[in-house]
Amino acid sequence: MPRVIKHPELRREELLDQAQALFLTHGYDRASLNDVIAAAGVSKGAFYHYFASKEALLEALAERFARQALAGVQDILDDPGLDPLNRLNGLLAQSRQAKVEAAAEAWALFETMFRPENLVLFHRINLAASASFSPLLVKIIRQGVEDGTFRTFDPEGVADMVMQFGMATHGVVAKAIASGSDADMDVAIETLEKRVRLYEIALDRILGLPDGSIRISEPGYVRAVMTARRRTVEQAPSA
């Protein structure tokens, strides 16, 4: 049969689809690059044309998740009836909903990032997400400064603080995962809930808003995301 020639972007997406399916089924560590290459039906040379390593593949999956999340908030960004504060809270609310809905899948793909030896990879994936969302946050905050809703001299710095939340909580999550006990996971959930409240207060103060104006979380959000990880572990196939 003649070789099928596909558009490079289509081929790249197919490789990501195959990798995601294998990582979800077997886990990131157990699925090898050879498994991905075999499932995709391409040569090693063709694969390495798109991705330099397994880590690069995971980063690309993170970037795709970010793009999909970005598409999910476009209606909020385009709504002319929202003022900057409601637009920011709407963006955060939509992000929470997307994370809860995709939590089990995301844990299966990205749990490996929380191992101590993978801190650099965790940072790189956070940078991928930040590249998509930081410009949106900066735009909303600038609009708020212009109309007097927010008071800050550094919109970029505030956006960076929001995006750095994941890095700031890395150690808490990593410790809970390393232990594997329900008790440690519950402690982690409580710690993260307090940390989120602290971030909300800090952002209110930095933006010159009354306490309770910014809502990064909602009751039950942290627990829903973290216990999705627990369910993922319980349902994982044995070796």
C-alpha positions, 0 to 999 in steps of 0.5 A: 500500500502507498504511504499515507502523507499527512499534514504535519500538524495532523500527524503531531496531533495523532501522536499526542492522541496515542501518547495520551491514550497510552499514558492514561491506560498504563501510566506515564512511567510504564508507557515507553516511547516505543509503545507510543511509536508502535501505536502511532504506526510511525518510524522513530525518525518520524517521531523524533521529528516532532518530539525530542523526548518523552518529557517533551511529549508530556509538555506538549500534552500540557500545552494542549490541555491549556489550549483546550481550557483557553477555548472553554473560557472564550465566552467569558472573555468575549462577554461585553456585559462583564466588568473586569472583576466579574470577568476575572472571577468568571475565568477562575470559576471556569478554570475550576470547573474544567480542572474538576471535570478533567482531574482524574485524567490529568492526574493519570497524565501528570502525577509523575511531575510531583516526584522530587526528581521531576521538579524541573519538568513540573516547572516547565509544564507550569510555564506552558500553562502560564504562556497561555493564561498569563496574557489573559489575566494581564489584559483583564487586570489592565482593564480593571486598572483603567476603569478604577476597579483594580488598583495595582502598579504591576498587572503582569506581576499580579498575573504571575502571582496567580500562575505561580500558585501551582508552584507554591503548593508543589511541596504539599501535594508531593508529600501527600503523594509520596506518603500515599496514606489517606491521613496525609492526603487529608492533611494536604487537602486542609493545607491547600484549602488554607493556602487558597484562602491566603492567596485570595486575601493577598490578591484582594489586597494587592488589587485594592479590593474588599476581602472576599472579592476574588474567588480562586476556590469554592467549597469542596473544590480542592477535595474534589481535585485531590480525591480524583487522584485517589480514585485514579490510583485505585482504578489503575491496572496492576502491573 
